[in-house]
């Protein structure tokens, strides 16, 4: 079954579509995008990415008012499973999540956002796009 993904490139471009062949240990995957009411397959090099967001819906949620960023201090569910992690990307974006498998020897790692209302189910962060990673107990 294809995964719905939003792909963030290092050059700030964003594409969205579907993928069936993303693997965290492979340097390339294919993104199925809609163009002029037709679908086409676009090869995507992981080395060119900031992150791959695996999403619930491609359209996402529209926000009519500012949303307070979820941090470990202001979340309600204290029974979190996984290692708490704060990721600061080179572009300044900061995300908080939980990871089950970080290794600096890999090209990236998966984490789940701590905001249960987020459209993101999980995120694959590419290590070369990360400025700082903080782990919490």
C-alpha positions as CSV (number, residue, x, y, z in Angstrom):
1,X,0.0,0.0,0.0
2,X,1.5,3.4,-1.0
3,X,2.4,5.9,1.7
4,X,1.3,9.5,1.6
5,X,4.4,11.7,1.9
6,X,5.4,15.3,1.8
7,X,9.1,15.6,0.8
8,X,11.1,18.7,2.0
9,X,14.2,19.3,-0.1
10,X,17.4,21.1,1.1
11,X,16.7,23.9,-1.4
12,X,13.3,24.5,0.3
13,X,11.2,22.9,-2.4
14,X,8.3,20.8,-1.3
15,X,6.7,17.9,-3.2
16,X,3.8,15.7,-2.1
17,X,2.5,12.4,-3.4
18,X,2.8,8.7,-2.8
19,X,5.7,6.3,-2.4
20,X,5.9,2.5,-2.2
21,X,9.6,2.0,-2.3
22,X,11.0,4.3,0.4
23,X,13.6,2.5,2.6
24,X,15.7,4.3,5.2
25,X,18.9,2.5,4.1
26,X,18.5,3.2,0.3
27,X,19.8,6.4,-1.4
28,X,16.9,6.8,-3.7
29,X,13.1,6.3,-3.8
30,X,10.3,7.2,-6.2
31,X,7.6,9.7,-5.6
32,X,4.3,9.5,-7.5
33,X,3.0,13.0,-8.1
34,X,0.0,14.3,-9.9
35,X,0.8,16.7,-12.8
36,X,-2.0,17.9,-15.2
37,X,-4.4,15.2,-13.9
38,X,-1.8,12.5,-14.7
39,X,0.5,10.6,-12.3
40,X,4.2,10.4,-12.9
41,X,7.1,8.8,-11.0
42,X,9.8,11.1,-9.9
43,X,13.1,9.7,-8.6
44,X,14.2,11.4,-5.3
45,X,17.7,11.2,-3.9
46,X,17.7,11.2,-0.1
47,X,21.0,13.2,-0.1
48,X,19.0,16.1,-1.5
49,X,16.4,16.1,1.3
50,X,15.8,17.7,4.7
51,X,13.1,15.2,5.6
52,X,10.3,12.9,4.4
53,X,7.0,13.4,6.2
54,X,4.7,10.4,6.2
55,X,1.3,12.1,6.6
56,X,-2.3,11.2,7.3
57,X,-3.7,13.4,4.5
58,X,-1.8,15.1,1.7
59,X,-3.9,18.3,2.0
60,X,-3.1,18.7,5.7
61,X,-4.9,20.8,8.2
62,X,-5.6,24.5,7.6
63,X,-4.9,26.6,10.7
64,X,-6.9,29.7,11.3
65,X,-5.1,30.6,14.5
66,X,-1.6,30.2,15.7
67,X,-0.9,26.9,17.3
68,X,1.4,26.5,20.3
69,X,4.4,24.3,19.5
70,X,4.2,21.0,21.4
71,X,7.2,20.4,23.6
72,X,7.9,17.7,26.2
73,X,6.9,20.2,28.9
74,X,3.4,21.0,27.5
75,X,2.1,17.6,26.3
76,X,-0.6,15.8,28.2
77,X,0.4,12.2,27.6
78,X,3.3,11.4,29.9
79,X,3.3,7.7,29.0
80,X,5.4,8.1,25.8
81,X,7.1,5.2,24.2
82,X,10.6,5.8,22.7
83,X,13.5,8.0,23.2
84,X,12.5,11.7,23.5
85,X,14.3,13.8,20.9
86,X,14.4,17.5,19.9
87,X,15.6,18.0,16.3
88,X,16.9,21.4,15.1
89,X,17.2,21.5,11.3
90,X,19.8,23.7,9.5
91,X,16.9,25.9,8.3
92,X,15.9,26.7,11.9
93,X,12.8,24.4,12.1
94,X,12.6,22.6,15.5
95,X,10.6,19.4,16.0
96,X,10.0,17.3,19.0
97,X,9.3,13.6,18.8
98,X,10.0,10.0,19.9
99,X,12.5,7.7,18.2
100,X,13.1,4.0,18.5
101,X,16.2,3.8,16.3
102,X,18.8,6.6,16.0
103,X,22.2,5.8,14.8
104,X,24.8,8.4,13.6
105,X,26.1,5.8,11.1
106,X,22.9,5.9,9.1
107,X,21.7,8.5,6.6
108,X,18.7,9.4,8.8
109,X,16.2,8.2,11.3
110,X,12.5,7.9,11.9
111,X,10.7,9.7,14.7
112,X,7.1,10.2,15.6
113,X,5.8,13.7,16.5
114,X,4.6,14.1,20.1
115,X,1.6,16.2,18.9
116,X,-1.1,13.6,18.4
117,X,-3.2,16.2,16.4
118,X,-0.4,16.6,13.9
119,X,-1.0,15.5,10.3
120,X,2.4,13.8,10.5
121,X,2.4,10.1,11.4
122,X,6.2,9.8,11.3
123,X,9.1,11.7,9.9
124,X,12.3,10.5,8.4
125,X,15.0,13.2,9.2
126,X,18.1,13.2,7.0
127,X,21.2,13.7,9.2
128,X,23.0,16.1,6.9
129,X,20.0,18.5,7.2
130,X,20.2,18.5,11.0
131,X,22.0,21.2,13.0
132,X,21.5,19.7,16.5
133,X,19.9,16.7,18.1
134,X,19.0,16.6,21.8
135,X,18.0,13.5,23.6
136,X,16.0,13.6,26.9
137,X,15.5,11.0,29.6
